[in-house]
Amino acid sequence: MMYDQTRARQSAGQTPGPAERRSPGPEPLLSSDEQDKVVQRLRHALNTFADTPLEALEEAESAYDEATAQLVSALAERRRVLRSGWQDRDPETQSDELRLALRQYREITQRLLRL
């Protein structure tokens, strides 16, 4: 179990409500619109495979290429934002800010490893 600083700062007898106990899930790398477009293209490829298998495979490959390009772009943007939060900062930057950045790097890397 990890040390919870927020909980440690609460006065005795104060317990967090249900919304405070749940941590929000990670922000999606791709917007739901982007995800929907790729899923629709894959469905179309599956639905047309019987009639035009080669075209269906080409469409599925194109959807794959689009999804990977969008993921690479989203990951690069996430890295840029994270890095700007701590790079070129005063050496006396609060360790809490650095700890938060480290946790965000860890979370995104763990998500990538679970793919």
C-alpha positions in Angstrom: 0.0 0.0 0.0 1.3 3.5 -0.9 1.5 6.4 1.4 -1.4 8.8 0.7 -0.3 12.4 1.4 -3.8 13.8 1.0 -5.3 11.4 3.5 -2.4 12.1 5.9 -3.2 15.8 5.9 -6.9 15.3 6.8 -7.9 15.9 10.3 -8.8 13.0 12.5 -12.2 11.6 11.9 -12.5 13.2 8.4 -13.0 10.5 5.7 -13.1 11.1 2.0 -16.4 10.8 0.2 -16.9 8.2 -2.6 -15.9 10.6 -5.3 -12.6 11.5 -3.5 -11.8 7.8 -2.9 -11.9 6.9 -6.6 -9.0 8.1 -8.7 -10.0 9.1 -12.2 -9.1 6.8 -14.9 -6.3 7.7 -17.3 -7.1 10.2 -20.0 -7.6 8.4 -23.3 -4.8 8.8 -25.8 -7.2 9.2 -28.7 -10.5 11.1 -28.7 -13.7 9.0 -29.0 -14.3 10.5 -32.5 -10.9 9.3 -33.7 -11.5 5.8 -32.1 -14.9 5.6 -33.7 -13.6 6.4 -37.2 -11.0 3.7 -37.0 -13.6 1.2 -35.6 -16.0 2.1 -38.4 -13.3 1.4 -41.0 -12.5 -1.9 -39.5 -16.2 -2.9 -39.4 -16.6 -1.9 -43.0 -13.6 -4.1 -43.9 -15.1 -7.0 -42.1 -18.5 -6.5 -43.7 -17.1 -6.3 -47.2 -14.5 -9.1 -46.9 -16.8 -11.8 -48.5 -17.4 -9.7 -51.6 -13.9 -8.0 -51.9 -11.4 -9.7 -49.7 -8.3 -7.9 -51.0 -9.9 -4.5 -50.7 -11.2 -5.3 -47.3 -7.6 -6.3 -46.2 -6.2 -3.1 -47.6 -8.8 -1.1 -45.8 -8.1 -2.9 -42.5 -4.3 -2.2 -43.0 -5.1 1.4 -43.7 -7.2 1.7 -40.5 -4.3 0.1 -38.6 -1.8 2.6 -40.1 -4.1 5.5 -39.2 -4.5 4.3 -35.6 -0.8 3.8 -35.1 0.0 7.2 -36.5 -2.5 8.8 -34.3 -1.2 7.0 -31.2 2.4 8.0 -32.0 1.3 11.6 -32.4 -0.7 11.5 -29.2 2.2 10.0 -27.3 4.6 12.6 -28.6 2.3 15.4 -27.6 1.8 13.8 -24.1 5.6 13.6 -23.7 6.0 17.3 -24.9 3.5 18.4 -22.3 5.0 16.4 -19.5 8.5 17.5 -20.3 7.5 21.2 -20.5 6.2 20.8 -16.9 9.7 20.1 -15.5 12.4 20.8 -18.0 14.2 24.1 -17.7 12.7 24.7 -14.3 14.5 26.2 -11.3 16.6 23.5 -9.6 14.6 24.2 -6.5 11.4 23.0 -8.2 9.1 21.5 -5.6 9.7 17.7 -5.3 5.9 17.3 -5.3 5.8 18.6 -8.9 8.6 16.4 -9.9 7.0 13.4 -8.2 3.8 14.1 -10.1 5.6 14.2 -13.4 7.4 10.9 -12.6 4.1 9.3 -11.7 2.6 10.4 -15.0 5.6 9.0 -16.9 5.2 5.7 -15.0 1.4 5.5 -15.7 1.7 6.1 -19.4 4.6 3.7 -19.8 2.7 1.0 -17.9 -0.3 1.5 -20.2 1.9 1.1 -23.2 3.3 -2.2 -21.8 -0.2 -3.6 -21.3 -1.2 -3.0 -25.0 
